[in-house]
Amino acid sequence: MAYFQIPLNLPHAATVASRIVRLLEGEPLQRQAEELLEPLLVYQMTQDYSANITTYQARDRAAERGRKLAEGIAAAGLGRDRLGQCIRNLFECLELGEEGARLGLLAGENPESMQRPK
């Protein structure tokens, strides 16, 4: 499966996580999406692009929450293209592009989307 592999970017990961929260507004998984955003907020506010043990710990917390959220989206039947794209983008920002390509599809991304890597 093709995927984008980009450097760790927690400020942008927080931006993408905020989009996921908005897309799930009013849905049963909204709180879970907000929990995904929590470890990333400080990086968005400070625009901290460093890569060190602390940032990788935050990345790992966000990734675990993102995995559970993607599975929850699939289980609840809430998947749709834009939401799946955001899940994929989130994992790309976490330096987990290959996993993001798979989870994006699980969360409803259209496999034929022009946004997906070929």
SULWO-V672122 format. One record per residue. RES is the residue in one small letter. SS is DSSP state (alpha for helix, beta for strand, coil for the rest). BURIAL is I if it has 16 or more other ideal C-beta (glycine too) atoms within 10 Angstrom, else O. Layout:
RES,SS,BURIAL  RES,SS,BURIAL
//
This chain:
m,coil,O  a,coil,O  y,coil,I  f,coil,I  q,coil,O  i,coil,O  p,coil,O  l,coil,I  n,coil,I  l,alpha,I  p,alpha,I  h,alpha,I  a,alpha,I  a,alpha,I  t,alpha,I  v,alpha,I  a,alpha,I  s,alpha,I  r,alpha,I  i,alpha,I  v,alpha,I  r,alpha,O  l,alpha,I  l,coil,I  e,coil,O  g,coil,O  e,coil,O  p,coil,O  l,coil,I  q,alpha,O  r,alpha,O  q,alpha,I  a,alpha,I  e,alpha,O  e,alpha,I  l,alpha,I  l,alpha,I  e,alpha,O  p,coil,I  l,coil,I  l,alpha,O  v,alpha,O  y,alpha,I  q,alpha,I  m,alpha,O  t,alpha,O  q,coil,O  d,coil,O  y,coil,O  s,coil,O  a,coil,O  n,coil,O  i,alpha,O  t,alpha,O  t,alpha,O  y,alpha,O  q,alpha,O  a,alpha,I  r,alpha,I  d,alpha,O  r,alpha,O  a,alpha,I  a,alpha,I  e,alpha,O  r,alpha,I  g,alpha,I  r,alpha,I  k,alpha,O  l,alpha,I  a,alpha,I  e,alpha,O  g,alpha,I  i,alpha,I  a,alpha,I  a,alpha,O  a,alpha,O  g,coil,O  l,coil,I  g,coil,I  r,coil,O  d,alpha,I  r,alpha,I  l,alpha,I  g,alpha,I  q,alpha,I  c,alpha,I  i,alpha,I  r,alpha,I  n,alpha,I  l,alpha,I  f,alpha,I  e,alpha,I  c,alpha,I  l,coil,I  e,coil,I  l,coil,I  g,alpha,I  e,alpha,O  e,alpha,I  g,alpha,I  a,alpha,I  r,alpha,O  l,alpha,I  g,alpha,I  l,alpha,I  l,alpha,I  a,coil,I  g,coil,I  e,coil,I  n,coil,O  p,coil,O  e,coil,O  s,coil,O  m,coil,O  q,coil,O  r,coil,I  p,coil,O  k,coil,O
//
